[in-house]
């Protein structure tokens, strides 16, 4: 009996650990760098007998930041370890670096590795800004996880609000719609759905991004490049992506060129001053 009990307990414990690991993977992925390579282009161009420019195009509606590792032959100052730059929105031919050929009569070689993130890394987040809740004041929704939640928010400053599918989602802050995904109908408590979450990302004045995840299929009512006002309806909640139930995940991040993921930003809600904390919003054990 003791041996059988221990074996059963061990299996249950392993199952719980695996479940928590899956949940952890779900939300940490939200802060990963955005896939912007297909909307940007890096290239070199010889513009004179001895002059070579490294240029970049940015087809996105907000700036991007890039860090390049340079290797070259026959280019003066061409072996800089790294070059960092911010490329404005909707830009063609932005000059990232200039090089001089050492020997005009010989050809040059220029290769580079790069990392690109959405947003301007030189900006400093405004820690005094007060965010509105991303839903109407008419509704009240429980928080299933807050910052540092034991299920999947360890090291994550974000909130999960339990709400029925189809609940209107409001912009928590003014900004420009940076990216929209609204074509997914898939979701479930399985890691295979991790890339299926519909979302809207809004770029704020201080260089941060507000991310709204798990939205319903075809429910975004804003488009990339559109300016939205705080309190404006931008879409509707859903149950897409890696999730065990309908909810909205909201986070604020800043771009980071020196890490694998963007950096979570601590922020304040509008009613924190009146209530002292968010303790009045109960947490549940649901995800």
Protein Blocks (a to p, Z undefined) as FASTA:
>chain_A
ZZmmmmmmmmmmmmmmmmmmmmmmmmmmmmpccdfklmgccddddfbfkbccdddddfbf
bdcddddddddehiahklcfbdcddddehiehiafbdcddfblmbccdddddddddedjf
kbccdfkbccddfbdfkbccddfbdehiaklmgoiacddddddehiacddfbgcddfbdc
fkbcbdcjdfklmmmpccdddddfkopacddehiaehkacbdehiacdehiafbdcdfed
jdfbdcdddddddddfkbfbdcddddddfklmmnopaklpccdfbZZ
